[in-house]
Amino acid sequence: MTPEKNLSIAHLWFEAFNNHNLEKLLSLYDDDAKHFSPKLKIKHPETKGFITGKESLRDWWKDSFDRLTTLHYKVTSLTSNSDRVFMEYVRSVENEEDMLVAEILEIKEGRIIASRVYHG
């Protein structure tokens, strides 16, 4: 993949996430995609922060969208190469302090095969 195509996937990712369009978001992922999030580690310690597969992603994000109806991400920076996108964004939820987040999407053959979230 070219860096430009990977950036287009990142833009689709933000669009789907900010519209809470779970099916569109999941369509960007490989069936066996892996995901790490510090929030997963806190909310579901048994996962140690890692989940695998679209169904696990579906459950995780559905819960987030249901609980955080005002959840929105504002892109601050996107950097891409042939197999990854490094994203920086601000996570906003009504009545919560904004959070600066970094995330890496690993992309293969046009699908996200792994993602990893970084924040305090």
Backbone as CSV, one residue per row, in Angstrom:
resi,resn,N_x,N_y,N_z,CA_x,CA_y,CA_z,C_x,C_y,C_z
1,MET,0.838,-1.183,0.000,0.000,0.000,0.000,0.885,1.249,0.000
2,THR,0.357,2.293,-0.580,1.077,3.559,-0.569,0.723,4.338,0.700
3,PRO,1.588,5.241,1.107,1.251,6.087,2.255,-0.070,6.840,2.050
4,GLU,-0.336,7.272,0.823,-1.575,8.011,0.538,-2.812,7.130,0.747
5,LYS,-2.733,5.877,0.309,-3.875,4.964,0.508,-4.082,4.670,1.992
6,ASN,-2.998,4.527,2.716,-3.118,4.298,4.150,-3.717,5.504,4.864
7,LEU,-3.341,6.708,4.417,-3.953,7.916,4.986,-5.443,7.970,4.690
8,SER,-5.846,7.502,3.512,-7.276,7.504,3.192,-8.024,6.543,4.115
9,ILE,-7.405,5.427,4.481,-8.021,4.507,5.444,-8.157,5.187,6.802
10,ALA,-7.136,5.930,7.202,-7.204,6.653,8.480,-8.338,7.673,8.468
11,HIS,-8.507,8.390,7.371,-9.606,9.363,7.282,-10.961,8.660,7.370
12,LEU,-11.098,7.517,6.710,-12.339,6.736,6.812,-12.560,6.256,8.242
13,TRP,-11.473,5.892,8.916,-11.551,5.439,10.304,-12.134,6.552,11.186
14,PHE,-11.596,7.779,11.048,-12.110,8.896,11.843,-13.562,9.207,11.506
15,GLU,-13.900,9.180,10.234,-15.281,9.450,9.832,-16.227,8.434,10.462
16,ALA,-15.891,7.157,10.369,-16.745,6.113,10.945,-16.824,6.245,12.463
17,PHE,-15.682,6.499,13.096,-15.674,6.608,14.552,-16.509,7.796,15.016
18,ASN,-16.320,8.940,14.389,-17.039,10.137,14.829,-18.529,10.081,14.529
19,ASN,-18.927,9.258,13.570,-20.355,9.050,13.301,-20.907,7.855,14.066
20,HIS,-20.058,7.238,14.890,-20.433,6.050,15.661,-21.030,4.987,14.746
21,ASN,-20.447,4.877,13.550,-20.898,3.905,12.555,-20.063,2.638,12.719
22,LEU,-20.549,1.771,13.573,-19.802,0.576,13.949,-19.506,-0.330,12.761
23,GLU,-20.484,-0.528,11.884,-20.265,-1.428,10.746,-19.230,-0.875,9.777
24,LYS,-19.277,0.421,9.529,-18.275,1.030,8.639,-16.888,0.944,9.267
25,LEU,-16.810,1.182,10.564,-15.540,1.090,11.267,-14.982,-0.332,11.172
26,LEU,-15.805,-1.316,11.460,-15.363,-2.713,11.419,-14.964,-3.152,10.013
27,SER,-15.577,-2.556,8.995,-15.267,-2.937,7.612,-13.822,-2.602,7.233
28,LEU,-13.179,-1.727,7.998,-11.805,-1.335,7.728,-10.797,-2.339,8.291
29,TYR,-11.271,-3.270,9.113,-10.410,-4.200,9.832,-10.422,-5.595,9.216
30,ASP,-9.292,-6.255,9.320,-9.181,-7.664,8.989,-9.967,-8.473,10.027
31,ASP,-10.488,-9.630,9.626,-11.268,-10.459,10.553,-10.490,-10.836,11.808
32,ASP,-9.178,-10.973,11.697,-8.351,-11.399,12.823,-7.511,-10.265,13.408
33,ALA,-7.957,-9.045,13.207,-7.198,-7.880,13.679,-6.992,-7.928,15.193
34,LYS,-5.854,-7.390,15.604,-5.509,-7.292,17.021,-5.576,-5.820,17.434
35,HIS,-5.992,-5.591,18.691,-6.129,-4.228,19.189,-5.644,-4.173,20.626
36,PHE,-4.886,-3.112,20.939,-4.465,-2.857,22.314,-4.929,-1.474,22.728
37,SER,-5.462,-1.388,23.939,-5.862,-0.106,24.505,-5.652,-0.122,26.020
38,PRO,-5.074,0.949,26.572,-4.960,1.044,28.031,-6.330,1.008,28.713
39,LYS,-7.352,1.538,28.049,-8.698,1.511,28.635,-9.237,0.084,28.715
40,LEU,-8.900,-0.744,27.732,-9.259,-2.170,27.794,-8.611,-2.819,29.013
41,LYS,-7.359,-2.498,29.224,-6.605,-3.064,30.338,-7.255,-2.707,31.673
42,ILE,-7.789,-1.494,31.773,-8.442,-1.042,33.005,-9.831,-1.664,33.144
43,LYS,-10.614,-1.584,32.077,-12.016,-2.046,32.143,-12.125,-3.569,32.151
44,HIS,-11.222,-4.236,31.456,-11.227,-5.707,31.370,-9.813,-6.223,31.639
45,PRO,-9.370,-6.207,32.908,-7.984,-6.566,33.233,-7.567,-7.951,32.722
46,GLU,-8.516,-8.844,32.596,-8.190,-10.193,32.131,-7.631,-10.207,30.708
47,THR,-7.899,-9.144,29.926,-7.401,-9.062,28.549,-5.965,-8.568,28.482
48,LYS,-5.487,-7.984,29.585,-4.177,-7.317,29.614,-4.090,-6.233,28.546
49,GLY,-5.265,-5.742,28.112,-5.322,-4.650,27.144,-5.443,-5.086,25.700
50,PHE,-5.415,-6.392,25.434,-5.430,-6.900,24.060,-6.732,-7.634,23.739
51,ILE,-7.264,-7.386,22.543,-8.357,-8.188,22.014,-8.022,-8.547,20.567
52,THR,-8.656,-9.614,20.087,-8.404,-10.096,18.736,-9.732,-10.408,18.058
53,GLY,-9.855,-9.974,16.809,-11.010,-10.310,15.990,-12.090,-9.250,15.979
54,LYS,-12.829,-9.236,14.865,-13.870,-8.219,14.679,-14.972,-8.297,15.732
55,GLU,-15.325,-9.512,16.162,-16.396,-9.608,17.159,-15.986,-8.991,18.485
56,SER,-14.744,-9.158,18.872,-14.251,-8.518,20.094,-14.212,-7.000,19.927
57,LEU,-13.780,-6.546,18.749,-13.788,-5.108,18.456,-15.214,-4.570,18.481
58,ARG,-16.138,-5.319,17.897,-17.552,-4.906,17.881,-18.059,-4.708,19.314
59,ASP,-17.826,-5.683,20.171,-18.296,-5.589,21.561,-17.678,-4.396,22.279
60,TRP,-16.372,-4.190,22.085,-15.662,-3.102,22.755,-16.191,-1.738,22.306
61,TRP,-16.284,-1.537,20.994,-16.717,-0.223,20.512,-18.205,0.001,20.692
62,LYS,-19.026,-1.022,20.608,-20.466,-0.854,20.854,-20.675,-0.360,22.276
63,ASP,-19.953,-0.969,23.211,-20.044,-0.524,24.596,-19.620,0.939,24.719
64,SER,-18.522,1.300,24.059,-18.052,2.695,24.113,-19.077,3.650,23.522
65,PHE,-19.608,3.320,22.350,-20.585,4.191,21.701,-21.866,4.306,22.531
66,ASP,-22.285,3.207,23.158,-23.495,3.231,23.990,-23.301,4.074,25.245
67,ARG,-22.132,3.959,25.874,-21.859,4.688,27.111,-21.493,6.147,26.879
68,LEU,-20.764,6.407,25.785,-20.193,7.730,25.535,-20.818,8.328,24.278
69,THR,-22.053,8.736,24.392,-22.806,9.176,23.213,-22.231,10.426,22.562
70,THR,-21.425,11.192,23.299,-20.829,12.412,22.725,-19.360,12.215,22.336
71,LEU,-18.878,10.979,22.369,-17.482,10.691,22.026,-17.156,11.193,20.627
72,HIS,-16.054,11.954,20.541,-15.636,12.522,19.257,-14.115,12.659,19.266
73,TYR,-13.496,12.393,18.108,-12.057,12.528,17.952,-11.755,13.661,16.980
74,LYS,-10.808,14.517,17.374,-10.350,15.585,16.491,-8.901,15.294,16.106
75,VAL,-8.668,15.103,14.824,-7.332,14.778,14.319,-6.407,15.971,14.512
76,THR,-5.212,15.702,15.042,-4.196,16.747,15.132,-3.007,16.441,14.228
77,SER,-2.766,15.147,13.936,-1.635,14.794,13.080,-1.803,13.380,12.539
78,LEU,-1.455,13.202,11.262,-1.426,11.880,10.624,-0.114,11.749,9.874
79,THR,0.577,10.639,10.093,1.821,10.346,9.390,1.746,8.904,8.917
80,SER,2.115,8.666,7.659,1.974,7.319,7.113,3.215,6.882,6.358
81,ASN,3.403,5.563,6.342,4.376,4.959,5.437,3.645,3.829,4.707
82,SER,4.370,2.869,4.184,3.736,1.847,3.348,2.912,0.824,4.125
83,ASP,3.072,0.734,5.457,2.298,-0.257,6.193,1.730,0.214,7.534
84,ARG,1.915,1.489,7.869,1.394,2.004,9.136,0.953,3.455,9.008
85,VAL,0.012,3.799,9.876,-0.388,5.199,10.044,-0.247,5.525,11.525
86,PHE,0.465,6.600,11.798,0.573,7.117,13.160,-0.405,8.276,13.260
87,MET,-1.341,8.171,14.207,-2.398,9.174,14.331,-2.308,9.819,15.709
88,GLU,-2.427,11.124,15.732,-2.588,11.847,16.985,-3.925,12.558,16.918
89,TYR,-4.653,12.487,18.015,-5.968,13.119,18.046,-6.367,13.454,19.472
90,VAL,-7.377,14.302,19.584,-7.916,14.684,20.879,-9.247,13.962,21.058
91,ARG,-9.346,13.232,22.157,-10.575,12.521,22.506,-11.427,13.458,23.344
92,SER,-12.653,13.707,22.878,-13.573,14.581,23.596,-14.846,13.825,23.946
93,VAL,-15.251,13.994,25.192,-16.526,13.461,25.683,-17.115,14.534,26.586
94,GLU,-18.375,14.838,26.390,-19.046,15.849,27.198,-18.863,15.545,28.684
95,ASN,-18.546,16.571,29.450,-18.353,16.493,30.905,-17.103,15.710,31.317
96,GLU,-16.166,15.504,30.395,-14.884,14.897,30.711,-13.788,15.805,30.165
97,GLU,-12.623,15.731,30.785,-11.486,16.497,30.284,-11.006,15.871,28.969
98,ASP,-10.681,16.726,27.994,-10.144,16.220,26.725,-8.853,15.447,26.989
99,MET,-8.609,14.440,26.147,-7.432,13.596,26.291,-6.676,13.536,24.972
100,LEU,-5.367,13.783,25.019,-4.523,13.625,23.847,-4.219,12.140,23.678
101,VAL,-4.420,11.625,22.469,-4.250,10.202,22.187,-3.365,10.041,20.963
102,ALA,-2.551,9.004,20.975,-1.810,8.575,19.798,-2.224,7.141,19.513
103,GLU,-2.286,6.806,18.235,-2.679,5.451,17.858,-1.945,5.074,16.582
104,ILE,-1.566,3.827,16.516,-0.922,3.303,15.314,-1.840,2.263,14.689
105,LEU,-2.099,2.434,13.394,-2.827,1.438,12.615,-1.811,0.720,11.744
106,GLU,-1.765,-0.589,11.840,-0.928,-1.387,10.959,-1.835,-1.932,9.857
107,ILE,-1.457,-1.692,8.604,-2.323,-1.992,7.470,-1.635,-2.950,6.509
108,LYS,-2.403,-3.946,6.078,-1.892,-4.911,5.107,-3.010,-5.207,4.112
109,GLU,-2.686,-5.070,2.827,-3.646,-5.350,1.748,-4.971,-4.608,1.945
110,GLY,-4.867,-3.346,2.391,-6.041,-2.492,2.493,-6.904,-2.691,3.723
111,ARG,-6.468,-3.516,4.668,-7.217,-3.750,5.904,-6.317,-3.498,7.105
112,ILE,-6.907,-2.998,8.167,-6.182,-2.805,9.417,-6.017,-4.173,10.059
113,ILE,-4.756,-4.555,10.304,-4.503,-5.851,10.913,-4.145,-5.713,12.395
114,ALA,-3.769,-4.516,12.810,-3.456,-4.270,14.219,-3.585,-2.781,14.506
115,SER,-3.988,-2.488,15.733,-4.038,-1.099,16.173,-3.605,-1.066,17.637
116,ARG,-2.951,0.024,17.983,-2.457,0.185,19.350,-2.655,1.639,19.764
117,VAL,-3.291,1.815,20.920,-3.627,3.137,21.445,-2.636,3.500,22.552
118,TYR,-2.242,4.770,22.566,-1.341,5.280,23.607,-1.963,6.543,24.209
119,HIS,-2.098,6.549,25.530,-2.504,7.756,26.251,-2.217,7.547,27.720
120,GLY,-2.304,8.653,28.466,-2.001,8.589,29.888,-3.100,7.969,30.694
